[in-house]
Every structure is written in C-alpha cells, then in structure tokens.
Amino acid sequence: MDNPQTRTDKRYLYVFIFLGMGLLITTTGFGRMAYGVILPFMQTDLGLTTTEAGMLGTYLFLGYLVTVGLSGVMTGKIGAKNTVVIGNIAVLIGLFCLMFINSYLFAAISVFLLGLGSALVFTPLMSLVVTSFPDKRGMVMGFLMSGAGIGILLSGLIVPSVVKVFSGEAWRYAWFIFALITLAILLLTLLFLKDLSSKEKTFVSKEPSNKVWRSKPLYLLASIYFIVGLVYLVPSLYQTSYLIDLGETESLAGSIYSFAGFVSIFGPPLWGWIADHFGIKQALVTVLLLSAFGSFIPVIQTAPLYFTLASFIWGTSLGGTLVLIQLQVAKLVEQQYVALAISFISVFYGIGQMIGPGFSGWIIDHFGGFSAAYLFSLSGFLICAFLSLFLPSSRKRHAEKRVENVNDEAL
C-alpha cells in the first residue's frame, strides 16, 4: 500500500518536470548558453575583440563558481525552493541589465549575475531529483537537462529572427525576450514548486561523513568535471562565429545552432536510459568519446553539412555528459550527502567554465583561429574518457537493485 508521501510524489512528478525544464530553459539555456549565439552581434556592435568577448564568458562562469559551492549549504538552510527563486531572480536581473549595457564593465557585471543565478538553480534542482524521486532519478534528471537543449533551440530561432526584424542593436531585444520568458517561469515557480524533501532534512548534514571526503572516485570525478567545464563550451560559444567567419550567412549559422539545440533535447533522457541499462561508467566513457569526435569534425571539414553532423553529435552528447556525471555522484555517496557532493564537484566544473571561454578565445586569437579551439576541446574530451575508465562500475549495482525490486514485488 502506497503511503501519502508516495502518492504526493507521483501526482507532483509531471509538475516538477515541467517547472524544472522551464527553469533550465531560462537559467541555463538563456542565462548561459544563449551567450554564444548572441555573441557575434554584441561583439560587432560593442567593438569587442575575440579575447574580450571570451572574457565576458569567463565572468559569466565566475559568477557560477562564486555560488555553486554554497548552493548545497543554502539549500539545507533556506530550502531548495527559496534557493531556486533567489537564483532565478538573479538571472532575471542580469538579462534585463544586458538590454542596457553601454560599457564593458556593465556587461561584465550583467553576465556575472547570470552565472551566479544559474548555479543557485541548477544544483538544488539536481538534488531535488535525487532525494524526491529516487526511483526515477535518471529519467527525471534527463528530462530536466533537456531544458538546456530547448533553451539553445529557442536561442537559435529567436536571435536571427530578431536581427531580421530590428536593425542596429537588435541583440538587446533578444535579451529582453529572454527576460520576459524568465519572468513567467519565475512566477510559475513561486506558485507551484514544492520542496518535498525539505521535511526530511536530507540535503545537508551538520556533520558530514568523512567517507564523503575520503572517496577517491569523487576526486577523480571532480577532475573529469573540471576538464569538461573547460572544453565543452567551445562548440556552443564559437560555432556561430566560426561559420560566419567562413562566409556562411547568419541565418544558416543560427539554423545549425538551433539544430544542435533541438537534438540536445533528446540526448539527456537517452543517455539516462542507456545508463540505467548498461551502467553509468560505460555510458560516460562512450558519450565523452562521441563528444571528442564531434569536436574533431570541424577541424578537418568546414562545409555546413559537416558542421550539422558535428552539431548532431555534440548536441546529443554534451547534455548527456552532465546528466551522467550527476548520476555518478549520486552513486558514490549516501543520499543525505548528495547535495554536498554535487556542490563540491560543481566547484571544479565552475572553475573550468570560468577559465575555458577566455582561454579558448585567446587560443583563437593567437594559435590558428577557431580550429585550434576545437582541437583544444577534442584533447579535453579524450583525457576525460581515459580518466573515466578508472571510475567504479555501476552496472552490477544496477542489476542488484533490479533484483531487489523484483523480490520486493514478489513479497
């Protein structure tokens, strides 16, 4: 017989998925990923060098780094919903500010707010998935991560359309549209998001187990997450600029970017399903190798068809990489320490994201253009795939859990 809490979770599941996807569309898709597709227009209008434009990306992820390590602690003290709302408000303010930037400093502050807010949304949501829906964590986490792909898709559709309609500083109107959508999601979050697991106090323990910090696989996973943060944004940030630099139209570049966003909607749930059936480690190694291949294609072939193929590969793979890393964390530690562990490895991820955009922009300016940045991305993914071979396998544990569930049902 189901207890009342279980029935509540079942009724609430679809509401949570909808809200979670909306939050990641706005805070990750618009707040972080849309910067890449708007970047060429901002760069031209503001007279920024590639290095300066890349450094704005670094400031964005510096904001992410500042709060990601505290997000688990904040969740435990004020609740997941309150933490998410604060993060959403910070993103909303940043998006509105980007409409009015007239200096590099103002731009840096605005994108900093985007990064700061997105960290306060992402980590509590992932923790809520693990603690509120433990039996469906792979599916729910996959659908939520699809929100980032939808955000990329909408960005690729909205920005070129706005540029066609408005002249001059059209990119400012794109940020305005993103801000309006974010405001709508914020209002829905305030009305409908519930903090189901806050009553159980499972997010943060006042006396963390020493086993969490003695786990060598956790540090290995943190290293992998750092490298992923360092390199995974290269296609997202620079593909549009790369295509325009090759002489392709802005419309075509935006369409290919949108295609990547479209296929990335299906990537996270797919890789979550693969992890459930074949093991997280096996899925993670595979997805990292595919990401490496997707980064290699634009180095050797620059026709739009090959960029489309590369977009399909990294679009389906990158979101899956993040989901699998989060799932791996949940397998390494006890449930009450999941938020703390996610926050811990996310600090490394944030450092990588902070360094990556500026460093890759510097590579583009000084070492052979955009193809050099893609080679940098390729190298990082290959290193991650190699390191992932040393993670503990979860396939056996999945099989044991399924056997236990069958036995329970039989009883």
Wavefront OBJ file of the C-alpha trace (Angstrom):
o trace
v 0.000 0.000 0.000
v 1.378 3.394 -1.026
v 1.922 5.915 1.736
v 0.627 9.507 1.350
v 4.086 10.850 0.542
v 4.496 8.387 -2.332
v 1.123 9.325 -3.779
v 2.025 13.006 -3.491
v 5.314 12.414 -5.312
v 3.521 10.592 -8.149
v 0.982 13.372 -8.643
v 3.679 16.015 -8.433
v 6.172 14.335 -10.790
v 4.933 15.900 -14.034
v 4.543 19.339 -12.487
v 8.109 19.125 -11.246
v 9.418 18.048 -14.660
v 7.620 20.950 -16.347
v 8.884 23.520 -13.850
v 12.390 22.043 -13.833
v 12.627 22.136 -17.609
v 11.359 25.716 -17.620
v 13.931 26.745 -15.032
v 16.779 25.202 -17.011
v 15.486 26.695 -20.267
v 15.718 30.158 -18.777
v 18.652 29.984 -16.377
v 20.928 27.593 -18.278
v 19.627 27.888 -21.847
v 19.078 31.672 -21.869
v 21.271 32.672 -18.956
v 24.388 30.769 -20.002
v 24.159 29.017 -23.369
v 22.436 31.793 -25.375
v 25.516 33.976 -24.936
v 27.211 32.061 -27.757
v 24.567 32.777 -30.392
v 24.211 36.470 -29.403
v 27.978 36.936 -29.077
v 28.755 37.842 -32.734
v 26.192 40.644 -32.741
v 27.253 42.009 -29.358
v 30.909 41.788 -30.342
v 30.405 43.781 -33.539
v 28.166 46.438 -32.003
v 30.313 46.939 -28.899
v 33.629 46.694 -30.774
v 34.994 43.810 -28.697
v 37.970 41.644 -29.617
v 37.557 37.874 -29.557
v 39.576 37.735 -26.359
v 37.368 40.376 -24.708
v 34.227 38.566 -25.818
v 35.617 35.320 -24.453
v 36.463 37.024 -21.166
v 32.810 38.011 -20.782
v 32.098 34.292 -20.880
v 34.713 33.865 -18.178
v 32.969 36.463 -15.995
v 29.698 34.631 -16.571
v 31.156 31.412 -15.221
v 32.997 33.229 -12.463
v 29.544 34.126 -11.172
v 28.620 30.445 -11.403
v 31.741 29.498 -9.460
v 31.071 32.027 -6.671
v 27.774 30.425 -5.676
v 27.912 26.814 -6.861
v 29.934 25.709 -3.844
v 27.428 27.374 -1.500
v 24.280 26.185 -3.244
v 24.093 22.902 -1.318
v 24.559 24.694 2.013
v 21.953 27.324 1.093
v 19.529 24.578 0.120
v 19.917 22.984 3.521
v 19.451 26.265 5.396
v 16.649 28.008 3.483
v 15.217 25.178 1.360
v 15.524 24.223 -2.279
v 12.623 26.355 -3.472
v 13.930 29.535 -1.839
v 17.387 28.912 -3.262
v 15.957 28.343 -6.747
v 13.841 31.512 -6.549
v 16.833 33.628 -5.495
v 18.846 32.223 -8.379
v 16.016 32.840 -10.836
v 15.719 36.460 -9.712
v 19.464 36.992 -10.178
v 19.255 35.636 -13.737
v 16.241 37.827 -14.447
v 18.082 40.956 -13.288
v 21.119 40.015 -15.385
v 19.021 39.527 -18.523
v 17.287 42.885 -18.114
v 20.619 44.607 -17.479
v 22.061 43.209 -20.724
v 19.461 45.219 -22.615
v 21.065 48.468 -21.470
v 24.804 47.750 -21.344
v 26.935 50.594 -22.692
v 30.325 49.659 -21.267
v 32.476 46.575 -20.860
v 32.244 46.815 -17.051
v 28.445 46.910 -17.119
v 28.431 43.921 -19.463
v 30.768 42.001 -17.150
v 28.535 42.672 -14.115
v 25.430 41.606 -16.041
v 26.824 38.279 -17.209
v 28.269 37.709 -13.740
v 24.712 37.830 -12.385
v 23.627 35.268 -14.980
v 26.274 32.825 -13.816
v 25.607 33.498 -10.142
v 21.893 32.852 -10.512
v 22.174 29.778 -12.716
v 24.298 27.967 -10.107
v 21.673 28.623 -7.440
v 19.055 26.998 -9.666
v 20.905 24.030 -11.141
v 22.360 22.355 -8.036
v 19.184 22.449 -5.864
v 17.143 21.075 -8.763
v 19.531 18.158 -9.269
v 19.475 17.477 -5.528
v 15.679 17.571 -5.520
v 15.601 14.968 -8.274
v 17.786 12.563 -6.308
v 16.021 12.992 -2.979
v 12.415 13.445 -4.142
v 12.304 10.889 -6.968
v 14.983 8.278 -6.146
v 13.371 5.557 -8.271
v 13.097 7.782 -11.335
v 16.219 9.904 -10.953
v 17.675 9.024 -14.359
v 14.501 9.811 -16.276
v 13.665 12.980 -14.344
v 17.201 14.308 -14.467
v 17.348 13.595 -18.187
v 14.138 15.481 -18.899
v 15.260 18.435 -16.784
v 18.589 18.623 -18.603
v 16.627 18.683 -21.865
v 15.574 22.161 -20.794
v 19.061 23.435 -21.596
v 18.706 21.999 -25.099
v 15.331 23.654 -25.562
v 16.930 26.914 -24.459
v 19.631 26.504 -27.115
v 16.972 25.710 -29.713
v 14.894 28.767 -28.831
v 18.008 30.953 -28.788
v 18.965 29.837 -32.277
v 15.461 30.593 -33.514
v 14.791 33.839 -31.670
v 18.081 35.693 -32.167
v 18.286 35.526 -36.007
v 14.577 36.402 -36.244
v 15.016 39.434 -34.001
v 18.069 40.541 -36.006
v 15.988 40.420 -39.189
v 13.161 42.475 -37.698
v 15.226 45.068 -35.837
v 18.305 46.844 -37.101
v 21.354 48.108 -35.246
v 21.217 46.933 -31.652
v 18.780 44.099 -32.289
v 20.612 41.816 -29.862
v 19.279 43.935 -26.996
v 15.718 42.946 -27.912
v 16.741 39.284 -27.823
v 17.863 39.665 -24.214
v 14.545 41.398 -23.482
v 12.552 38.456 -24.874
v 14.617 36.057 -22.795
v 13.947 38.185 -19.715
v 10.173 38.109 -20.263
v 10.142 34.325 -20.563
v 12.297 34.054 -17.437
v 9.870 36.275 -15.536
v 6.971 33.997 -16.496
v 8.845 30.902 -15.268
v 9.707 32.692 -12.023
v 6.029 33.386 -11.334
v 5.096 29.746 -12.037
v 7.900 28.591 -9.731
v 6.638 30.777 -6.912
v 3.147 29.356 -7.345
v 3.736 25.655 -7.918
v 7.236 24.454 -6.981
v 7.247 22.436 -3.756
v 10.175 21.409 -1.591
v 9.080 17.813 -0.947
v 12.310 16.609 0.611
v 12.940 19.593 2.886
v 10.915 17.947 5.655
v 13.345 15.029 5.653
v 16.415 17.274 6.017
v 18.333 15.125 3.560
v 20.176 17.821 1.678
v 22.951 18.778 4.047
v 24.152 17.124 7.203
v 25.543 19.247 10.008
v 28.256 16.645 10.490
v 29.268 15.413 7.019
v 30.605 11.879 6.926
v 34.362 11.676 6.485
v 33.698 8.941 3.971
v 32.471 11.561 1.517
v 35.803 13.383 1.503
v 37.863 10.189 1.571
v 36.295 8.898 -1.633
v 38.996 8.793 -4.305
v 36.419 8.293 -7.101
v 34.779 11.564 -6.024
v 38.021 13.478 -6.599
v 38.559 11.679 -9.900
v 35.056 12.665 -10.953
v 35.744 16.248 -9.859
v 38.826 16.265 -12.117
v 36.762 14.988 -15.041
v 34.100 17.613 -14.349
v 36.761 20.337 -14.324
v 38.047 19.342 -17.756
v 34.523 19.031 -19.134
v 33.779 22.552 -17.877
v 36.981 23.746 -19.516
v 36.225 22.468 -23.013
v 32.567 21.657 -23.523
v 31.501 25.236 -24.284
v 33.804 25.654 -27.288
v 31.216 24.447 -29.849
v 28.401 26.342 -28.153
v 30.298 29.631 -27.869
v 32.155 29.705 -31.162
v 30.322 27.620 -33.755
v 28.174 30.541 -34.916
v 31.199 32.850 -35.149
v 33.191 30.113 -36.907
v 30.545 29.659 -39.594
v 30.165 33.407 -40.168
v 33.947 33.718 -40.384
v 33.897 31.025 -43.078
v 31.499 33.163 -45.105
v 28.222 31.468 -44.245
v 25.104 33.539 -43.628
v 23.928 34.449 -40.149
v 20.657 32.655 -40.846
v 22.404 29.393 -41.743
v 24.686 29.633 -38.727
v 21.705 30.194 -36.468
v 19.816 27.287 -38.018
v 22.676 24.868 -37.416
v 22.952 26.117 -33.845
v 19.213 25.582 -33.417
v 19.557 22.062 -34.780
v 22.105 21.299 -32.068
v 19.667 22.628 -29.506
v 16.849 20.532 -30.953
v 18.716 17.226 -30.815
v 20.089 18.051 -27.363
v 16.515 17.885 -26.081
v 16.558 14.130 -26.613
v 20.153 13.464 -25.588
v 19.888 13.582 -21.768
v 16.870 11.229 -21.462
v 18.504 8.866 -23.962
v 21.784 8.707 -22.061
v 19.893 8.334 -18.788
v 18.140 5.295 -20.261
v 21.450 3.892 -21.514
v 22.979 4.354 -18.056
v 20.054 2.524 -16.446
v 20.517 -0.478 -18.733
v 24.283 -0.632 -19.327
v 25.813 1.217 -16.395
v 26.781 4.841 -15.767
v 30.507 4.334 -16.311
v 30.055 2.636 -19.677
v 27.680 5.352 -20.833
v 30.001 8.131 -19.632
v 33.049 6.785 -21.490
v 31.000 6.421 -24.663
v 29.482 9.891 -24.522
v 32.873 11.512 -23.913
v 34.365 9.749 -26.931
v 31.436 10.913 -29.058
v 31.936 14.480 -27.821
v 35.588 14.257 -28.837
v 34.602 13.094 -32.309
v 32.082 15.932 -32.602
v 34.848 18.430 -31.792
v 37.169 16.858 -34.356
v 34.848 17.079 -37.372
v 35.012 20.915 -37.824
v 38.796 20.722 -37.726
v 39.032 18.540 -40.816
v 35.856 19.588 -42.676
v 34.297 23.062 -42.706
v 31.331 22.606 -45.058
v 27.932 23.338 -43.454
v 26.942 19.680 -43.810
v 29.821 18.617 -41.558
v 29.012 21.322 -39.039
v 25.482 19.933 -38.974
v 26.847 16.440 -38.315
v 29.102 17.799 -35.566
v 26.129 19.647 -34.071
v 24.130 16.430 -34.002
v 26.922 14.611 -32.188
v 27.762 17.216 -29.575
v 24.126 18.251 -29.243
v 23.101 14.747 -28.180
v 26.279 14.082 -26.195
v 27.099 17.142 -24.092
v 23.868 17.249 -22.105
v 24.190 13.514 -21.561
v 27.675 14.025 -20.154
v 26.369 16.338 -17.436
v 23.496 14.012 -16.547
v 25.808 11.005 -16.268
v 28.249 12.864 -14.032
v 25.417 13.890 -11.712
v 24.156 10.298 -11.631
v 27.651 9.025 -10.887
v 27.882 11.390 -7.900
v 24.596 10.061 -6.550
v 26.035 6.538 -6.695
v 29.252 7.453 -4.906
v 27.766 8.941 -1.718
v 24.856 8.323 0.628
v 21.627 10.129 -0.194
v 21.918 12.702 2.598
v 25.270 13.874 1.180
v 24.261 14.113 -2.481
v 23.733 17.898 -2.475
v 27.043 18.428 -0.725
v 28.876 16.171 -3.173
v 27.238 17.802 -6.208
v 28.189 21.235 -4.891
v 31.752 20.029 -4.293
v 32.404 18.687 -7.789
v 30.492 21.610 -9.315
v 33.134 23.964 -7.906
v 35.667 22.234 -10.143
v 33.209 22.404 -13.034
v 32.714 26.117 -12.376
v 36.471 26.751 -12.350
v 36.722 25.015 -15.709
v 33.853 27.080 -17.096
v 35.443 30.256 -15.770
v 38.782 29.561 -17.443
v 37.532 27.914 -20.618
v 35.847 30.725 -22.601
v 38.621 33.274 -22.114
v 41.364 30.713 -22.702
v 39.719 29.336 -25.842
v 39.218 32.907 -27.125
v 42.926 33.535 -26.538
v 43.732 30.346 -28.467
v 41.571 31.548 -31.374
v 43.347 34.919 -31.462
v 46.899 33.550 -31.221
v 47.032 29.916 -32.354
v 45.350 29.294 -35.673
v 41.800 30.511 -35.315
v 38.669 28.570 -34.466
v 40.017 25.158 -35.473
v 42.679 25.442 -32.756
v 39.948 25.896 -30.133
v 38.181 22.799 -31.422
v 41.434 20.823 -31.104
v 41.656 22.036 -27.519
v 38.130 20.729 -26.933
v 38.978 17.416 -28.590
v 42.004 16.896 -26.329
v 39.989 17.600 -23.196
v 37.258 15.091 -24.031
v 39.794 12.379 -24.818
v 41.508 12.928 -21.461
v 38.142 12.715 -19.705
v 37.263 9.487 -21.476
v 40.563 7.972 -20.335
v 40.081 9.084 -16.720
v 36.519 7.737 -16.704
v 37.878 4.236 -17.233
v 39.083 4.324 -13.618
v 35.669 5.125 -12.115
v 33.866 2.315 -10.289
v 31.396 0.480 -12.472
v 27.727 0.786 -11.537
v 26.332 -1.869 -13.859
v 26.495 -4.587 -11.230
v 24.835 -2.332 -8.661
v 22.017 -1.541 -11.115
v 21.457 -5.256 -11.703
v 21.408 -5.954 -7.972
v 18.916 -3.165 -7.397
v 16.585 -4.532 -10.085
v 16.748 -7.988 -8.485
v 15.915 -6.463 -5.088
v 12.932 -4.611 -6.586
v 11.659 -7.837 -8.172
v 11.983 -9.679 -4.869
v 10.178 -6.904 -3.021
v 7.317 -7.028 -5.520
v 7.133 -10.803 -5.148
v 6.826 -10.457 -1.382
l 1 2 3 4 5 6 7 8 9 10 11 12 13 14 15 16 17 18 19 20 21 22 23 24 25 26 27 28 29 30 31 32 33 34 35 36 37 38 39 40 41 42 43 44 45 46 47 48 49 50 51 52 53 54 55 56 57 58 59 60 61 62 63 64 65 66 67 68 69 70 71 72 73 74 75 76 77 78 79 80 81 82 83 84 85 86 87 88 89 90 91 92 93 94 95 96 97 98 99 100 101 102 103 104 105 106 107 108 109 110 111 112 113 114 115 116 117 118 119 120 121 122 123 124 125 126 127 128 129 130 131 132 133 134 135 136 137 138 139 140 141 142 143 144 145 146 147 148 149 150 151 152 153 154 155 156 157 158 159 160 161 162 163 164 165 166 167 168 169 170 171 172 173 174 175 176 177 178 179 180 181 182 183 184 185 186 187 188 189 190 191 192 193 194 195 196 197 198 199 200 201 202 203 204 205 206 207 208 209 210 211 212 213 214 215 216 217 218 219 220 221 222 223 224 225 226 227 228 229 230 231 232 233 234 235 236 237 238 239 240 241 242 243 244 245 246 247 248 249 250 251 252 253 254 255 256 257 258 259 260 261 262 263 264 265 266 267 268 269 270 271 272 273 274 275 276 277 278 279 280 281 282 283 284 285 286 287 288 289 290 291 292 293 294 295 296 297 298 299 300 301 302 303 304 305 306 307 308 309 310 311 312 313 314 315 316 317 318 319 320 321 322 323 324 325 326 327 328 329 330 331 332 333 334 335 336 337 338 339 340 341 342 343 344 345 346 347 348 349 350 351 352 353 354 355 356 357 358 359 360 361 362 363 364 365 366 367 368 369 370 371 372 373 374 375 376 377 378 379 380 381 382 383 384 385 386 387 388 389 390 391 392 393 394 395 396 397 398 399 400 401 402 403 404 405 406 407 408 409 410 411
